[in-house]
Amino acid sequence: MGSLFRSEEVYLTQIFLQVEAAYCCIAELGELGLVQFRDLNPGVNNFQRKFVNEVRRCEAMERILKFLQNEIETDGIVIQKCDDNQKAPVPRDMIDLEAVLEKLEGELQEINQNQQTMKQNFLELSELKHLLKKTADFFEKEARVADESYNEDTSNLLELQSAGKLGFIAGVIKRERLLAFERLLWRACRGNAYMKHSEMEMVLEDPVTREPMKKNTFIIFFQGEQLKQKIKKICEGFRATIYPCPETANERRDMAAGVSTRIEELTLVLGQTETHRNRVLQEAAKNLQSWMTKVIKMKAVYHTLNLCNIDVTQQCLIAETWCPTADMDQIKRALDVGTSRSGSTNAPIMTVVQTRMSPPTFNRTDKFTAGFQNIVDAYGVGNYREMNPAPYTIITFPFLFAVMFGDCGHGTVMLGFALWMVLNEKQLLAQKSDNEIWNTFFSGRYLILLMSIFSIYTGFIYNDCFSKAINIFGSSWRVSPMFLNGTWSEELLQSSTTLQLDPAVPGVFSGNPYPFGIDPIWNIATNKLTFSNSYKMKMSVVVGITHMIFGVILSLINHIYFRNVLNIVLQFIPEMIFIFSLFGYLVFMIIYKWCNFNVHNSQYAPSILIHFINMFLFNYSDKTNGPLYIHQQEIQSFLVIFALIAVPWMLLIKPFILRARHLKSQRMLQSPTTGGIEEGEAELAHSSHASSSDHGGHDGGHGGHDDHGGEFNFGDMFVHQCIHTIEYCLGCISNTASYLRLWALSLAHAELSEVLWTMVMHIGLSSGGYGGLIIIFIIFAVFAVLTIAILLVMEGLSAFLHALRLHWVEFQNKFYSGSGYKFCPFSFAAIVSGEAEA
C-alpha cells in the first residue's frame, strides 16, 4: 500500500550472466515482469546487434503465423484458445518450431497454388461449356428462323459461314465491360462485324480474390484475316477470354460432352483438395495461439538480449536493470531458476549500482486503483518518490463529479451499469473487444462505480431524484400556523397564485433543519432557484478552497521526505499564510454567517461578497453593510497585511539564499585547503544545485533521466521564483473562481432534469383513460432514452471532464510536478496482451 501514496524505491542493478544461461534467465525475468532493462548500446544500429539474426528468424515465423491465421479466419475455422502462461521455449526448440512452421507454410502454399490452378481450369471449362451451349442454341435458332422466314441479317451470315467465306470468334467477357466492348468493336471494324451476346445465368467465382463475377458470352462474325486480328486485339484489350468453338454441330456436341466429363472429374478433385486443406488448417488452428505466444516471447527475449553488453571474452553478458527494492528476492530466485533451466553451473551475479540518474516511477496498482492512477499519469508521470495523488483522487474525483452530477435517480442508473460491469468482469474480459469506446468504459468500471455511489449521496443531499424531492423525514415547515395567525385566509388562498411562508410566524418553521439534505418543500417553492444558487455557490467555494489547501499541505509532505528545509520555510509557510489569510478567511465568513444568522435576524445579515471586496480596499465606511462580528476591521486589516508580507517572503529570500550557498560552495572548492575537505562537505557543496528545484532536486525529465544540473544562474533562478510566486498568488484567485464550475454544472444538471420531466414525463402522467395507459409507455420510453443520452452520457461526460480539470490544474499543481518517466518492466503478460511492444 506504501507504493500507492509514494512511488516504490527502485535500484539500478548490474546482472552478469553466462552467455549460455542468458536466454533462460531473461525469459524467467519476463515471466516475473518486475525488471526494466536499460539499453547499453544506444549508439549501435539495430541491424548491427548480436542477436539480430535470431530476431529476424522470429519475425519470419511471425509472418508465417499471420499467413496461417488469415487462411484459418478466411475459412471460418475457430482458433482454439490456449494458456498464455506457458513458458518461453528454449533456443533449441526454436529450430524445431521453425521447421514445423516452414513445412506447414510450404504445404499450405502448394495446396493453395494447386487449388487456384484447378479453380482457374474449372472456371475456364465452365465458361467453355456455357459458351458451347449458347453457340449451339444460336446456330439452331437462326437455322430454324432461316427455314421458316427469310431474315436479311442472319440468313445471309449463315450462308456465308456455311460456304466458308465467313469466320467467327466466340468468347466470354465481364458484364460491366460489354457495352464499351461492343461500341469499340463497331467503330474499329466500321460495321463489318456482327456480334451476338447473351448473359450467363450462373455466377462465377474469381479463383484469386474469391469474389463473385457476372459474365456474358459473345460470338462475332467477320470476313477476312485482317479483321480477325483486329478483333482479337480488341478482345485482349478488354481482357475477354476467347475459346475455340467448332464450326459443325456434331463437333460442338462432342466437345461439350468432353468438357462436361472434365468438369465432373475436376469437381471431385477440388472437393478432395478442399477437404485436405481444411484438415491441415484444423490441425494448425489447434496450436496456432500456442505457437504465436511462443514466438512473441522468443522475439521479446532476443530484443532484450540486444540491449545488453557482451564482455571482451564473449563469455559473459552484462545487463543493467531498474528493479523495485521490495522484489529483489523474487528477481534473484527467477535468475536461479533460469540458470538451472539452461543447465549452466555458474550462477548469475547481481549487484546494486550507485547512480545519479533519476530512477523510473513505479506505482504498483491493482484492477481497482489502476483507473485512478491512469487519470494522474495522463497529466504526467510523477517524479521518483514524489507524492502520488492517486489515493486521494480515489475519493476527491468521484466526489467532485458527484457535486456536479448530484441526482440519486441518475446515480442509481449509473450504479446499475457499473455493477453489471464489475460483477461480469471475467466474462467481459474474456471477450477481448476491439471497440475503443467500450474498452474505455470497462477499464474505468470501478471509477464509474464510485462516481455513481457519490452521485446518489449528493443526490440525497440536494434531495433531487429525477428533479423531484423525496419527503423521507417530513418537512420542517407548516402551513396551518399562517391561517391560525390570520395572515392567510380562504379568500387570499383563492385569489393568489403564490403565497409566501413567513418563518418569523411561530409554528411555521420548527427551527430544526431537515435531518439529511435539503428540505423537500423547496422543490415546490417559486424561489427554489434563488435558494439553491446561494447554497451551491457557497458550497463550491468551501469545497474548492479546502481542496486547494489540502494540495498545499501535501507539498509539505514532499518537502519533508526530500529534507528540503529551504522549501518548507520559504515556500510552504508563505503559501499557507497567503491562502489562509485570504481564502481561508472567506470560508470562515461563509460558515460563520450560516451559523449565526437564522430566520429571526436574517434580514440584518451582511453581504459576504461586499465585505470581501472592502477587505482588500480597506474600506469600512459602508453603512449599508453592517459588520459580521466585532473587531472585524482589525482582523481583516491584519490578514491582508500578513498575506502581502507572504509575497516578498516567497519571491525574494530563496534566490538570495541559494546564491549565497552557491558562492560558499565555490569558495570551498577553490580554497587551497580543498584537500582537507571531507567527502560529506563536498556533497553538501554540490547540493546547492539540487536545492533550486521545487521538490528536492528530483526533476528528471523524459530525456536522459539525469539529475546533473547545469551551472547556477542567479538570473534564471530569480525569474523562476518570480514566475512561481505570480502563478501561485494569481492562481489562488483564478482557481477559486474555477471551482465555481461545481455550482454551474450542478445547476445546469438540475435544470435539464427538471425540463425533461416537465416537457416529457409530465405529459404522459397527465393523460387519462385507456389511451393514456398506452401513451405513458411511449412517453416513458422517450423519457428513458433522453435521460440516458443527455443527462447520463452527455452531462456525465461534461462533469467528468470538469472534475478532471479541477484535479489536474487546481489540485495537482500545488504539489505534483509530473515530470518523471514511467517504470516499464519487461513483462511477457503485457507483451502478449498487446499493452507493451516486444
SVG drawing of the C-alpha trace seen along z (x, -y; Angstrom):
<svg xmlns="http://www.w3.org/2000/svg" viewBox="-63 -56 109 94">
<polyline fill="none" stroke="black" stroke-width="0.4" points="0.0,0.0 3.0,-2.3 3.7,-2.5 0.2,-3.9 1.0,-7.0 4.6,-7.3 6.3,-5.5 8.3,-2.5 12.0,-2.6 13.9,-1.4 17.6,-0.3 19.8,-0.3 21.5,3.2 24.0,4.9 23.5,8.5 26.4,10.7 25.1,13.8 26.8,16.6 26.0,16.5 24.5,20.0 22.3,19.1 21.3,15.6 18.3,16.6 16.6,18.6 17.4,16.0 15.9,13.2 12.9,15.4 12.3,16.0 12.5,12.3 10.0,11.7 7.6,14.2 8.1,12.3 7.6,8.9 9.4,6.8 12.6,5.7 13.1,2.8 16.2,3.2 18.4,0.2 19.8,0.1 23.6,0.3 24.1,0.0 22.3,-3.3 24.8,-4.1 24.6,-0.7 22.2,-0.3 19.5,2.4 20.9,4.3 24.4,4.5 23.5,6.0 24.5,9.5 21.1,11.3 19.7,9.6 19.6,12.9 17.5,14.6 15.1,11.6 14.8,11.9 14.0,15.6 11.3,14.8 9.9,12.2 9.9,14.8 7.9,17.1 5.5,14.3 4.9,13.8 4.1,17.5 1.8,17.4 -0.1,14.4 -0.4,16.1 -1.9,19.2 -4.2,17.0 -5.5,15.3 -6.1,18.6 -7.9,20.0 -10.1,17.0 -10.9,16.9 -12.3,20.5 -14.2,19.6 -12.4,22.1 -12.3,21.3 -8.9,20.8 -8.6,22.8 -7.6,20.8 -4.5,21.8 -2.9,20.9 -0.9,17.7 1.1,18.6 3.2,21.3 6.9,20.8 9.0,19.3 10.7,22.1 14.4,22.7 16.6,21.8 16.9,25.4 13.1,25.6 13.3,22.7 14.8,24.8 12.0,27.5 9.3,24.8 10.8,23.1 10.9,26.4 7.3,27.2 6.1,23.8 8.1,23.7 6.8,27.2 3.2,26.1 3.6,22.9 5.1,24.8 2.4,27.5 -0.4,24.9 1.1,22.7 1.3,25.8 -2.3,26.7 -3.4,23.1 -1.4,23.0 -2.9,26.3 -6.3,25.3 -6.1,22.0 -4.9,23.7 -7.7,26.2 -10.3,23.4 -8.9,21.5 -9.3,24.6 -12.8,25.2 -13.7,21.6 -12.4,21.9 -14.2,25.2 -17.5,23.8 -17.2,20.8 -16.5,23.1 -19.4,25.3 -21.8,22.4 -20.3,20.9 -20.8,24.1 -24.4,24.3 -25.1,20.7 -23.4,21.1 -25.3,24.2 -28.6,22.6 -27.7,19.6 -27.0,21.6 -30.0,23.9 -32.3,20.9 -31.1,19.0 -31.3,22.1 -34.9,22.5 -35.6,18.8 -33.9,19.0 -36.1,22.1 -39.3,20.5 -38.9,17.0 -36.2,15.0 -34.1,12.8 -31.8,10.4 -29.2,10.2 -28.7,13.7 -29.6,15.9 -27.0,14.3 -24.5,14.7 -25.3,18.4 -25.0,18.9 -21.6,17.2 -20.4,19.1 -21.5,22.4 -19.8,21.6 -16.6,21.0 -16.3,17.3 -17.3,16.0 -15.4,16.7 -16.4,16.3 -14.8,15.8 -16.6,16.9 -15.6,15.9 -16.6,14.6 -16.3,11.1 -17.2,9.4 -20.7,7.9 -19.6,4.4 -17.2,4.2 -19.6,5.4 -21.1,2.1 -17.8,0.4 -16.5,3.6 -19.4,3.6 -19.1,-0.1 -15.4,0.1 -15.8,3.2 -18.4,1.4 -16.2,-1.6 -13.0,0.3 -14.5,2.7 -16.6,-0.1 -19.7,2.0 -18.1,5.0 -18.5,7.3 -21.7,8.8 -21.8,9.6 -24.4,11.6 -24.2,11.9 -26.2,13.4 -25.9,13.4 -24.6,16.3 -27.1,17.3 -24.6,18.9 -22.5,16.7 -18.8,17.5 -16.1,17.1 -12.7,15.5 -10.1,18.1 -7.7,15.5 -9.9,13.0 -12.9,15.4 -15.3,12.6 -18.4,13.4 -18.3,12.4 -21.0,11.9 -20.1,12.6 -21.6,12.6 -20.9,14.9 -20.4,13.4 -20.0,14.6 -18.6,12.3 -18.9,12.9 -16.4,11.3 -14.8,11.7 -11.1,11.6 -7.9,12.3 -7.1,8.7 -10.4,8.1 -9.9,11.3 -6.6,10.0 -8.1,6.6 -11.0,8.3 -8.5,10.5 -6.5,7.4 -9.7,5.7 -10.6,8.8 -7.1,8.8 -7.6,5.1 -10.9,5.8 -9.5,9.0 -12.1,11.1 -11.4,14.8 -11.5,16.4 -12.4,20.1 -12.1,22.4 -15.5,23.2 -16.0,25.9 -17.9,25.0 -20.1,28.1 -22.9,29.1 -21.5,32.6 -18.1,31.3 -19.7,28.9 -21.7,31.7 -18.6,33.9 -16.6,31.1 -19.4,30.2 -19.6,33.9 -15.8,33.9 -15.9,30.7 -18.7,32.0 -16.7,35.1 -13.6,33.0 -15.7,30.7 -17.1,33.7 -13.5,35.0 -12.2,31.6 -15.1,31.1 -14.2,34.4 -10.5,33.4 -11.4,29.9 -13.6,31.4 -10.8,33.7 -8.3,30.8 -10.6,28.6 -11.1,31.4 -7.3,31.9 -6.8,28.1 -9.5,27.9 -7.9,30.8 -4.5,29.1 -5.9,25.8 -7.9,27.5 -4.7,29.1 -2.9,25.7 -5.8,23.9 -5.3,26.2 -1.8,25.0 -1.8,21.5 -2.2,19.4 0.3,21.5 2.8,21.0 2.1,17.3 2.7,17.0 6.0,18.9 7.2,16.8 6.3,13.5 8.1,14.5 11.2,15.6 11.3,12.4 10.9,10.3 13.8,12.2 16.1,11.6 15.1,8.0 16.1,7.7 19.3,9.5 20.2,6.9 20.0,4.3 22.8,6.0 26.6,5.8 29.0,8.7 32.4,8.6 35.6,8.9 35.9,12.6 32.5,13.2 31.6,15.5 29.7,13.1 26.7,10.9 26.1,7.7 22.7,6.2 21.6,3.1 18.2,3.1 15.9,1.0 14.5,3.3 12.0,2.5 13.7,2.9 10.8,4.9 11.1,7.5 14.8,8.2 14.4,11.6 11.9,12.7 14.2,11.4 17.2,13.4 15.0,16.5 13.9,16.1 17.6,15.8 18.4,19.0 15.5,20.8 16.7,19.6 20.2,20.8 19.1,24.3 16.7,24.5 19.6,23.7 21.9,26.3 24.6,23.8 26.7,24.4 27.7,20.7 25.2,18.7 24.4,15.1 25.8,12.2 23.5,9.3 25.0,6.1 23.4,2.8 25.0,-0.2 25.1,-3.7 24.0,-6.3 23.0,-9.9 20.4,-9.0 16.8,-9.6 15.1,-6.2 11.7,-5.5 8.5,-6.0 6.8,-2.7 3.4,-2.8 2.0,0.7 -1.7,0.9 -4.5,3.4 -7.7,3.5 -9.4,1.1 -6.7,-1.6 -5.4,-1.3 -8.2,-3.6 -7.4,-6.4 -3.6,-6.0 -4.2,-6.4 -6.0,-9.7 -3.0,-11.0 -0.5,-9.6 -2.4,-11.2 -1.4,-14.6 2.2,-13.5 4.2,-10.7 5.4,-11.7 9.0,-12.3 10.8,-9.5 9.5,-9.1 7.2,-12.1 3.9,-12.2 1.3,-10.3 -2.1,-12.0 -3.9,-8.7 -5.0,-7.6 -6.6,-11.0 -8.1,-11.1 -10.0,-7.8 -12.2,-9.9 -11.9,-13.5 -12.5,-12.8 -15.8,-10.9 -16.9,-13.4 -16.3,-16.5 -18.0,-14.6 -21.0,-13.9 -21.2,-17.6 -21.9,-18.5 -24.0,-15.4 -25.9,-15.1 -29.1,-13.1 -29.9,-9.9 -32.1,-8.7 -29.4,-9.2 -26.8,-7.9 -28.8,-4.7 -29.0,-4.1 -25.2,-4.6 -24.7,-2.3 -26.6,0.5 -24.4,0.2 -21.2,0.1 -22.3,3.1 -23.1,5.1 -19.6,4.5 -17.9,5.3 -19.9,8.5 -19.4,9.8 -15.8,8.6 -14.4,12.1 -16.7,12.9 -16.3,9.4 -12.5,9.6 -12.6,13.0 -14.4,11.4 -11.4,9.1 -13.5,6.5 -11.7,4.2 -14.3,1.4 -12.2,-1.5 -15.2,-3.3 -16.3,-0.1 -12.8,0.6 -12.5,-2.9 -15.8,-2.4 -14.8,1.0 -11.3,0.1 -12.9,-2.7 -15.7,-0.5 -14.6,-1.0 -14.3,-4.7 -17.9,-4.7 -18.9,-2.7 -17.6,-5.2 -18.9,-8.1 -22.4,-6.6 -22.3,-6.0 -21.2,-9.5 -23.8,-10.8 -26.5,-9.0 -25.1,-10.6 -25.1,-14.1 -28.5,-13.5 -29.8,-12.8 -28.1,-16.0 -29.7,-18.0 -32.9,-16.0 -33.1,-15.5 -34.3,-12.3 -35.2,-12.8 -35.8,-16.5 -38.3,-15.5 -37.8,-15.8 -38.3,-12.8 -40.0,-13.6 -38.5,-11.0 -38.3,-12.7 -41.2,-15.2 -40.8,-18.9 -39.8,-21.4 -42.3,-23.9 -46.0,-24.1 -48.9,-25.9 -51.6,-25.8 -50.0,-28.5 -50.3,-31.0 -54.1,-30.5 -54.3,-30.4 -52.3,-33.6 -54.7,-35.3 -52.1,-36.1 -53.8,-33.8 -57.5,-33.4 -59.7,-31.4 -60.3,-34.4 -56.5,-35.1 -55.9,-31.4 -58.5,-31.5 -57.3,-34.9 -53.5,-34.4 -51.4,-32.2 -48.4,-32.3 -48.2,-32.6 -45.2,-33.2 -44.5,-31.4 -43.1,-33.7 -40.6,-31.8 -41.0,-34.6 -44.6,-33.4 -44.5,-31.0 -45.0,-27.4 -44.4,-27.9 -40.7,-26.8 -39.8,-24.4 -36.3,-25.8 -34.8,-22.4 -33.0,-21.7 -34.0,-18.8 -32.2,-15.7 -30.3,-14.9 -30.1,-17.2 -32.4,-20.0 -36.0,-20.3 -38.4,-18.8 -40.6,-21.9 -38.0,-23.9 -38.8,-21.7 -42.2,-23.3 -41.1,-26.8 -41.0,-29.6 -37.8,-30.9 -36.2,-27.5 -33.6,-28.6 -32.5,-31.6 -32.1,-29.4 -30.2,-26.6 -27.9,-29.1 -26.8,-30.7 -26.3,-27.3 -24.4,-25.7 -22.2,-28.7 -21.0,-29.0 -20.6,-25.2 -18.4,-25.3 -16.2,-27.9 -15.8,-26.0 -15.1,-22.7 -12.7,-24.3 -10.6,-26.2 -10.4,-23.1 -9.2,-21.1 -6.5,-23.6 -5.3,-23.9 -5.1,-20.1 -2.9,-20.2 -0.6,-22.7 -0.4,-20.5 0.7,-17.5 3.6,-19.7 4.8,-19.8 5.0,-16.0 7.1,-16.1 9.5,-18.7 9.8,-16.7 10.5,-13.5 13.2,-15.1 14.6,-17.0 14.3,-20.3 14.1,-22.7 14.5,-25.7 11.3,-25.0 9.4,-24.4 10.4,-27.8 10.5,-29.9 7.8,-28.3 5.3,-26.2 4.9,-28.6 4.2,-31.8 1.9,-29.8 -0.1,-28.7 -0.1,-32.2 -1.3,-33.7 -4.1,-31.2 -5.3,-31.0 -5.3,-34.8 -7.4,-35.5 -9.4,-32.4 -9.4,-30.5 -10.9,-33.7 -13.5,-33.7 -14.5,-30.1 -14.7,-31.2 -17.1,-34.1 -19.4,-31.7 -19.6,-29.2 -19.9,-32.0 -22.8,-33.5 -24.5,-30.1 -24.2,-29.5 -25.0,-33.0 -28.0,-34.1 -31.4,-32.5 -35.0,-33.3 -35.3,-35.9 -32.3,-38.1 -31.7,-37.0 -32.8,-40.4 -29.8,-42.0 -27.3,-39.6 -24.5,-41.4 -23.2,-40.6 -20.0,-38.4 -19.1,-39.5 -19.1,-43.2 -17.1,-42.5 -14.5,-40.5 -14.1,-43.3 -13.9,-46.0 -11.3,-43.9 -8.8,-44.5 -9.8,-48.2 -9.5,-48.8 -13.0,-50.4 -15.1,-50.1 -17.3,-53.2 -20.2,-51.4 -23.2,-51.8 -25.5,-49.7 -23.4,-46.5 -23.0,-46.0 -20.1,-44.1 -20.3,-40.4 -18.7,-40.3 -16.9,-42.6 -13.3,-43.6 -13.8,-42.6 -11.9,-45.7 -8.8,-44.9 -8.7,-41.2 -9.3,-41.8 -6.6,-44.5 -4.1,-42.2 -4.9,-39.3 -4.4,-41.4 -1.1,-42.8 0.0,-39.3 -0.9,-38.0 1.0,-40.8 4.1,-40.1 4.0,-36.5 4.5,-37.6 8.1,-39.0 8.8,-36.2 8.2,-33.8 9.7,-36.0 13.0,-37.4 14.6,-35.4 15.0,-32.0 17.0,-33.1 19.5,-35.1 20.0,-32.1 20.6,-29.8 23.1,-32.3 24.9,-32.6 25.1,-28.8 26.5,-28.6 29.2,-31.2 30.1,-29.4 30.5,-26.1 32.6,-27.8 34.9,-29.3 35.3,-25.9 36.2,-24.2 38.7,-26.9 40.3,-27.1 44.0,-25.8 42.8,-23.6 40.3,-21.8 42.3,-18.6 41.3,-18.5 37.5,-18.8 35.7,-15.7 33.6,-13.9 30.4,-14.8 31.2,-18.5 31.8,-18.2 28.4,-16.6 26.9,-19.4 28.5,-22.0 27.1,-20.3 23.6,-20.2 23.2,-24.0 22.3,-23.0 19.7,-20.4 18.1,-22.8 16.9,-25.0 14.2,-22.6 10.7,-22.7 10.8,-19.0 14.2,-18.4 16.1,-18.1 14.1,-15.2 13.4,-16.9 14.5,-14.1 12.6,-14.5 11.8,-12.3 15.2,-12.8 18.2,-11.3 16.6,-11.0 19.7,-12.5 19.8,-14.7 23.0,-16.5 22.2,-20.3 23.8,-22.9 25.7,-25.9 24.0,-28.0 22.5,-31.2 21.1,-33.7 19.1,-35.5 17.3,-32.3 16.7,-31.4 15.2,-34.8 12.9,-34.7 11.8,-31.2 10.9,-32.3 9.1,-35.3 7.0,-33.0 6.2,-30.7 5.1,-33.5 3.0,-35.2 1.5,-31.9 0.6,-30.9 -0.8,-34.2 -2.9,-34.7 -3.7,-31.0 -5.3,-31.1 -7.8,-33.7 -8.4,-32.1 -8.6,-28.6 -11.1,-29.7 -13.2,-31.1 -12.6,-27.9 -14.3,-25.8 -17.5,-27.7 -18.0,-25.3 -19.2,-22.9 -22.1,-25.3 -22.7,-26.0 -22.8,-22.4 -24.8,-21.3 -27.4,-24.0 -27.3,-23.0 -27.9,-19.3 -30.8,-20.0 -32.5,-22.4 -32.1,-20.0 -33.5,-17.2 -36.5,-19.4 -37.1,-20.5 -37.0,-16.9 -39.5,-15.8 -41.9,-18.8 -41.8,-18.6 -41.8,-14.8 -42.8,-12.7 -45.4,-15.2 -47.3,-14.9 -47.6,-11.1 -48.7,-11.3 -51.3,-13.9 -53.1,-11.8 -56.1,-9.8 -58.2,-6.9 -57.1,-3.7 -55.4,-5.8 -53.3,-7.4 -52.1,-3.9 -50.6,-3.4 -49.3,-6.9 -47.5,-6.6 -45.5,-3.6 -44.4,-5.5 -43.6,-8.7 -41.6,-6.7 -39.5,-5.1 -38.8,-8.6 -38.0,-9.9 -35.7,-7.0 -33.8,-7.4 -33.4,-11.2 -32.3,-10.7 -29.6,-8.2 -28.5,-10.1 -28.5,-13.7 -28.3,-13.5 -26.2,-10.4 -23.9,-10.3 -23.5,-14.0 -23.9,-15.6 -21.9,-12.8 -19.0,-13.3 -19.1,-17.0 -18.9,-16.6 -16.1,-14.0 -14.0,-16.4 -14.6,-19.3 -13.6,-17.1 -10.5,-16.1 -9.6,-19.7 -10.1,-20.6 -7.7,-17.8 -5.0,-18.5 -4.9,-22.3 -6.3,-23.4 -5.2,-20.5 -2.2,-18.7 -0.2,-21.8 0.1,-22.7 2.4,-19.7 2.9,-17.5 5.4,-18.2 4.7,-15.1 7.9,-15.3 9.2,-11.8 9.1,-8.7 7.2,-5.5 8.6,-2.2 8.1,0.1 9.1,3.6 10.0,6.4 6.8,8.5 5.5,11.3 2.0,10.7 2.0,7.1 3.6,8.0 1.3,10.9 -1.8,8.9 -0.6,6.0 -0.1,3.5 3.6,3.3 5.8,3.7 8.1,6.6"/>
</svg>
